[in-house]
Amino acid sequence: MEKEIFSEHFRALLEFSAIINSSLEIEEIRKRACKAIIALVNCEAASLLLFDKESEELYFDVALGEKAHKVKTIRLKLGQGIAGWVAQKKQAVIINDVQNDPRFFRGGDEKSGFTTKTMICLPVMIKEKLLGVIQAINKKNGFFNEYDLELLKALSSQVAVAIENARLYDELKQTFYEIVFALADTIEKRDPYTAGHTKRVMDYSVATAIEMGLGEEEIEKLKLAAILHDIGKIGIRDSILLKTERLTDEEYKIIQNHAIYGAEILQHVRQLKDIIPGVKYHHEKFDGSGYPERLKAQEIPLIARIIAVADTFDAMTTDRPYRKGMSIEAAIQELKNNAATQFDSEVVEAFLKALNKMR
């Protein structure tokens, strides 16, 4: 019988480990970890407190079980409460009479209305580094024991790996975005009249995409494409890019090449290949009169159609050396007038809804 239970728990551990490690989103990992704790040791509630290295505090970022939404707001100093003691000592504890334990922090129960009776609490660590603390609360059929603790120790190791991987991924992602913004900033540094243009186009584009119901992956591509939509201008000489008078027809043809230049620059970065269509085609027009390839309607990638609206709106409402920017109301009317010719009508509609919310 014991062998069968052990085999069942071992299989469950393997399943939970696979589930926990199948995501690189910290929020999702922590929610899955709490569900695994509850299922594994048959308890009423579970929580995962993360360690904030800067403030040296633990915080309830996820707490599953009764009134969990209130538990999430609690922060504990090292040494405060049972969880704080575990974090400070880096030791696991089993407490089957929590209310009479002098280390117990009653603020959690008072805030949530939840009565903690029994608890297993153990640190989540990797390479001697504290990442947080997990708690299993109120065993449903008796008291917690050493076997429960061993199960949670095994799970804790997997949670630690998953959290560390997610944090490393977040750091890499943040570094990647910083590099991308630095590239975009090289253009704005050359042309002081476009200061803030990249950020505004990104914000408008993402808000429009959300309004249209695009998924996270598509929004991520759109965000990067919007940041880098003008990167090709790095290949345009200053005498044209910084000209304070209106461009001649010949100069305008030269500056149109920035869409192609941008695509050529980005093709050298494998991770950016999916955003090239947004950069290359954001000056195509819905009726086929745009550039560089005179694509029309649905031939134009959706992310390019979205950036086209956001880019044009910001250009219209921004002061330039040779003209003053339009009012927002006038620019909105221009978008409406050119829907279905220059712009995708659905994108214009979504953009205007998003703009209204942003304003």
C-alpha positions as CSV (number, residue, x, y, z in Angstrom):
1,M,0.0,0.0,0.0
2,E,2.8,2.4,1.0
3,K,4.7,1.5,-2.2
4,E,1.6,2.4,-4.2
5,I,1.2,5.7,-2.5
6,F,4.8,6.6,-3.0
7,S,4.6,5.7,-6.7
8,E,1.5,7.8,-7.0
9,H,3.2,10.8,-5.3
10,F,6.3,10.3,-7.4
11,R,4.2,10.4,-10.6
12,A,2.4,13.5,-9.3
13,L,5.7,15.2,-8.6
14,L,6.9,14.5,-12.1
15,E,3.7,15.9,-13.6
16,F,3.8,19.0,-11.4
17,S,7.4,19.6,-12.2
18,A,6.7,19.5,-15.9
19,I,3.7,21.8,-15.5
20,I,5.6,24.3,-13.4
21,N,8.6,24.3,-15.7
22,S,6.5,24.7,-18.9
23,S,6.2,28.4,-18.5
24,L,8.7,31.3,-18.3
25,E,6.1,33.7,-16.8
26,I,6.8,34.1,-13.1
27,E,3.1,34.8,-12.3
28,E,2.0,31.6,-14.0
29,I,4.8,29.5,-12.4
30,R,3.8,30.7,-8.9
31,K,0.1,30.0,-9.4
32,R,0.9,26.5,-10.7
33,A,3.2,25.9,-7.8
34,C,0.5,26.7,-5.3
35,K,-2.0,24.4,-7.0
36,A,0.6,21.6,-6.9
37,I,1.2,22.1,-3.2
38,I,-2.5,21.8,-2.4
39,A,-2.9,18.7,-4.5
40,L,0.3,17.1,-3.3
41,V,-0.1,17.3,0.5
42,N,-3.9,17.6,0.6
43,C,-4.2,20.9,2.3
44,E,-6.7,23.8,2.4
45,A,-4.5,26.6,1.1
46,A,-1.0,27.3,-0.2
47,S,1.0,30.4,-0.7
48,L,4.3,31.3,-2.3
49,L,6.1,34.3,-0.8
50,L,8.8,35.8,-3.0
51,F,11.9,37.4,-1.6
52,D,12.5,41.0,-2.5
53,K,16.2,41.4,-2.3
54,E,16.2,45.2,-2.3
55,S,13.8,45.6,0.6
56,E,14.7,42.3,2.2
57,E,11.1,41.5,2.5
58,L,8.9,38.5,1.7
59,Y,5.6,39.2,-0.1
60,F,2.5,37.1,-0.8
61,D,2.4,37.4,-4.5
62,V,0.3,34.3,-4.9
63,A,-2.0,32.7,-2.3
64,L,-4.5,30.0,-3.3
65,G,-7.3,29.0,-1.0
66,E,-10.0,30.9,0.8
67,K,-9.8,34.7,0.6
68,A,-6.5,34.5,-1.2
69,H,-7.0,37.9,-2.8
70,K,-6.5,39.6,0.6
71,V,-3.5,37.5,1.5
72,K,-1.7,38.8,-1.6
73,T,-1.1,42.3,0.0
74,I,1.0,41.1,3.0
75,R,4.7,41.8,3.2
76,L,7.0,40.4,5.9
77,K,10.5,41.4,7.0
78,L,13.1,38.7,7.5
79,G,12.5,37.1,10.8
80,Q,8.9,38.2,11.0
81,G,6.3,35.5,11.3
82,I,7.0,31.8,10.6
83,A,7.7,32.5,6.9
84,G,10.2,35.3,7.9
85,W,11.9,32.9,10.3
86,V,12.2,30.2,7.7
87,A,13.6,32.7,5.2
88,Q,16.1,34.0,7.7
89,K,17.2,30.6,9.0
90,K,16.8,28.9,5.7
91,Q,15.3,26.0,7.5
92,A,12.0,24.1,7.0
93,V,9.4,23.7,9.8
94,I,6.3,21.6,10.5
95,I,4.0,23.3,12.9
96,N,0.8,21.5,13.9
97,D,-0.4,24.1,16.4
98,V,0.3,27.3,14.6
99,Q,-1.9,29.5,16.9
100,N,0.3,28.8,19.9
101,D,3.6,29.2,18.1
102,P,5.3,32.4,19.2
103,R,6.7,33.1,15.7
104,F,3.2,33.1,14.1
105,F,2.3,36.4,12.4
106,R,-1.4,37.0,13.1
107,G,-1.8,39.8,10.7
108,G,-2.3,37.4,7.8
109,D,-5.3,35.7,9.4
110,E,-6.7,39.0,10.6
111,K,-6.5,40.5,7.1
112,S,-7.8,37.4,5.3
113,G,-10.3,36.1,7.8
114,F,-8.6,32.7,7.3
115,T,-7.7,30.6,10.4
116,T,-4.3,29.0,10.2
117,K,-4.1,25.8,12.2
118,T,-1.4,23.7,10.8
119,M,1.5,24.5,8.5
120,I,4.5,23.3,6.6
121,C,6.9,26.2,5.6
122,L,10.1,25.8,3.7
123,P,12.5,28.0,1.8
124,V,12.8,28.1,-2.0
125,M,16.4,28.2,-2.8
126,I,18.9,27.7,-5.6
127,K,22.7,27.6,-5.1
128,E,22.3,28.9,-1.6
129,K,20.3,31.9,-2.9
130,L,16.9,32.6,-1.3
131,L,14.1,33.0,-3.8
132,G,11.2,32.8,-1.5
133,V,9.2,30.6,0.9
134,I,6.3,28.2,0.2
135,Q,3.6,27.3,2.7
136,A,1.1,24.5,2.9
137,I,-1.7,25.4,5.3
138,N,-4.2,23.3,7.2
139,K,-3.9,19.6,6.4
140,K,-7.3,18.3,5.5
141,N,-7.1,14.9,7.2
142,G,-5.0,15.3,10.3
143,F,-1.5,16.7,10.7
144,F,1.4,17.4,8.5
145,N,4.3,14.9,8.8
146,E,7.9,14.4,7.6
147,Y,6.7,12.6,4.5
148,D,4.7,15.7,3.5
149,L,7.8,17.8,4.1
150,E,9.9,15.6,1.8
151,L,7.4,15.8,-0.9
152,L,7.4,19.6,-0.7
153,K,11.2,19.7,-0.6
154,A,11.2,17.9,-3.9
155,L,8.6,20.3,-5.3
156,S,10.5,23.3,-3.9
157,S,13.6,22.4,-5.9
158,Q,11.6,22.4,-9.1
159,V,9.9,25.7,-8.2
160,A,13.3,27.3,-7.6
161,V,14.6,26.2,-11.0
162,A,11.4,27.5,-12.7
163,I,11.5,30.9,-10.9
164,E,15.2,31.3,-11.6
165,N,14.8,30.4,-15.3
166,A,11.9,32.9,-15.5
167,R,13.9,35.6,-13.9
168,L,16.9,35.0,-16.2
169,Y,14.5,35.1,-19.2
170,D,13.0,38.4,-17.9
171,E,16.5,39.9,-17.5
172,L,17.5,38.8,-21.1
173,K,14.2,40.2,-22.4
174,Q,14.7,43.5,-20.6
175,T,18.3,43.7,-22.0
176,F,17.0,43.0,-25.5
177,Y,14.4,45.7,-25.3
178,E,17.0,48.2,-24.0
179,I,19.2,47.4,-27.0
180,V,16.2,47.8,-29.3
181,F,15.3,51.2,-27.8
182,A,19.0,52.2,-28.0
183,L,18.9,51.5,-31.7
184,A,15.7,53.5,-32.2
185,D,17.2,56.3,-30.1
186,T,20.0,56.7,-32.6
187,I,17.5,58.0,-35.1
188,E,15.8,60.4,-32.7
189,K,19.2,61.7,-31.6
190,R,19.9,62.6,-35.3
191,D,16.5,64.3,-35.8
192,P,15.5,66.4,-32.7
193,Y,12.1,67.1,-34.3
194,T,11.1,63.4,-33.8
195,A,11.9,63.3,-30.1
196,G,9.4,60.9,-28.4
197,H,8.0,59.8,-31.7
198,T,9.1,56.1,-31.3
199,K,7.5,55.8,-27.8
200,R,4.3,57.4,-28.9
201,V,4.0,55.2,-32.0
202,M,4.7,52.1,-29.9
203,D,2.0,53.2,-27.4
204,Y,-0.6,53.9,-30.0
205,S,0.2,50.7,-31.9
206,V,-0.1,48.5,-28.8
207,A,-3.3,50.2,-27.6
208,T,-4.8,49.6,-31.1
209,A,-3.8,46.0,-31.1
210,I,-5.3,45.4,-27.7
211,E,-8.5,47.0,-28.9
212,M,-8.5,44.6,-31.9
213,G,-8.0,41.6,-29.6
214,L,-4.6,40.5,-30.9
215,G,-2.8,37.9,-28.9
216,E,0.3,38.4,-26.7
217,E,2.7,37.0,-29.3
218,E,1.4,39.3,-32.1
219,I,1.4,42.3,-29.8
220,E,5.0,41.5,-28.8
221,K,6.0,41.5,-32.5
222,L,4.0,44.7,-33.1
223,K,5.7,46.4,-30.2
224,L,9.2,45.7,-31.5
225,A,8.3,46.6,-35.0
226,A,6.8,50.0,-33.8
227,I,10.0,50.7,-31.9
228,L,12.2,50.0,-34.9
229,H,9.9,51.2,-37.7
230,D,12.2,54.1,-38.6
231,I,15.5,52.4,-38.0
232,G,16.2,52.5,-41.8
233,K,16.6,56.3,-41.6
234,I,20.1,55.7,-40.3
235,G,20.9,55.1,-43.9
236,I,19.6,58.5,-45.1
237,R,22.1,61.3,-45.3
238,D,21.6,64.3,-43.0
239,S,21.2,66.8,-45.7
240,I,17.8,65.1,-46.5
241,L,16.8,63.8,-43.1
242,L,17.4,67.1,-41.4
243,K,16.2,69.4,-44.1
244,T,14.0,72.2,-42.7
245,E,12.2,72.9,-46.0
246,R,9.9,70.6,-47.9
247,L,11.6,67.8,-49.7
248,T,11.9,67.7,-53.4
249,D,10.4,64.8,-55.4
250,E,13.8,63.3,-55.8
251,E,14.7,63.7,-52.1
252,Y,11.3,62.2,-51.1
253,K,12.1,59.1,-53.3
254,I,15.4,58.8,-51.4
255,I,13.8,59.0,-48.0
256,Q,11.3,56.3,-49.0
257,N,14.2,53.9,-49.1
258,H,14.3,53.9,-45.3
259,A,11.7,51.2,-45.2
260,I,13.9,48.9,-47.3
261,Y,17.0,49.9,-45.4
262,G,15.2,49.0,-42.1
263,A,14.3,45.6,-43.4
264,E,17.9,45.0,-44.6
265,I,19.4,46.0,-41.2
266,L,17.0,43.8,-39.2
267,Q,17.5,40.7,-41.4
268,H,20.9,40.3,-39.7
269,V,19.2,39.7,-36.3
270,R,17.5,36.3,-36.3
271,Q,15.3,37.1,-33.4
272,L,13.8,40.1,-35.2
273,K,12.9,38.4,-38.5
274,D,9.2,38.3,-37.6
275,I,9.0,42.0,-37.2
276,I,10.6,42.9,-40.6
277,P,7.2,43.0,-42.4
278,G,6.0,45.7,-39.9
279,V,9.1,47.8,-40.6
280,K,9.3,47.3,-44.3
281,Y,5.6,47.9,-45.1
282,H,4.4,50.5,-42.7
283,H,4.2,53.1,-45.6
284,E,2.1,50.9,-47.8
285,K,-1.4,52.2,-48.4
286,F,-4.6,50.3,-48.3
287,D,-5.5,51.2,-51.9
288,G,-2.0,50.1,-53.2
289,S,-0.5,53.5,-53.8
290,G,2.1,53.3,-51.0
291,Y,5.7,52.1,-51.0
292,P,8.0,50.2,-51.3
293,E,6.1,47.4,-53.1
294,R,2.6,49.0,-53.7
295,L,0.9,46.3,-51.7
296,K,-2.8,46.7,-51.1
297,A,-5.5,45.8,-48.6
298,Q,-4.9,42.4,-46.9
299,E,-1.6,42.0,-48.8
300,I,-0.2,44.5,-46.2
301,P,0.7,42.7,-43.0
302,L,-1.6,43.6,-40.1
303,I,1.2,44.9,-37.9
304,A,2.3,47.3,-40.7
305,R,-1.3,48.5,-41.2
306,I,-1.5,49.3,-37.5
307,I,1.9,51.1,-37.4
308,A,0.8,53.1,-40.5
309,V,-2.1,54.6,-38.6
310,A,-0.2,55.2,-35.4
311,D,2.8,56.7,-37.3
312,T,0.7,59.0,-39.5
313,F,-1.3,60.3,-36.6
314,D,1.8,61.1,-34.5
315,A,3.4,62.8,-37.6
316,M,0.3,64.9,-38.2
317,T,0.1,66.1,-34.6
318,T,3.8,66.9,-34.2
319,D,5.4,70.2,-35.1
320,R,7.9,70.1,-37.9
321,P,10.4,72.8,-39.1
322,Y,8.3,73.5,-42.2
323,R,4.8,73.2,-40.6
324,K,2.9,73.3,-37.3
325,G,1.3,70.1,-36.1
326,M,-2.5,69.6,-36.5
327,S,-4.9,69.6,-33.6
328,I,-5.9,66.1,-32.4
329,E,-9.4,66.7,-33.7
330,A,-8.2,67.6,-37.2
331,A,-5.9,64.6,-37.3
332,I,-8.7,62.3,-36.3
333,Q,-10.8,63.7,-39.1
334,E,-7.9,63.0,-41.5
335,L,-7.8,59.4,-40.5
336,K,-11.5,59.1,-41.0
337,N,-11.4,60.7,-44.4
338,N,-8.6,58.4,-45.5
339,A,-10.0,55.1,-44.1
340,A,-10.3,52.4,-46.8
341,T,-8.0,54.4,-49.1
342,Q,-4.8,55.1,-47.2
343,F,-5.6,53.1,-44.1
344,D,-7.4,49.9,-43.1
345,S,-10.9,51.0,-41.9
346,E,-10.9,48.4,-39.1
347,V,-7.5,49.6,-37.8
348,V,-8.7,53.3,-37.9
349,E,-11.8,52.4,-35.9
350,A,-9.8,50.5,-33.3
351,F,-7.2,53.2,-33.1
352,L,-9.8,55.9,-32.5
353,K,-11.4,53.8,-29.7
354,A,-7.9,53.3,-28.2
355,L,-7.0,56.9,-28.5
356,N,-10.3,57.9,-26.7
357,K,-9.4,55.6,-23.8
358,M,-5.8,56.9,-23.7
359,R,-7.0,60.5,-23.7
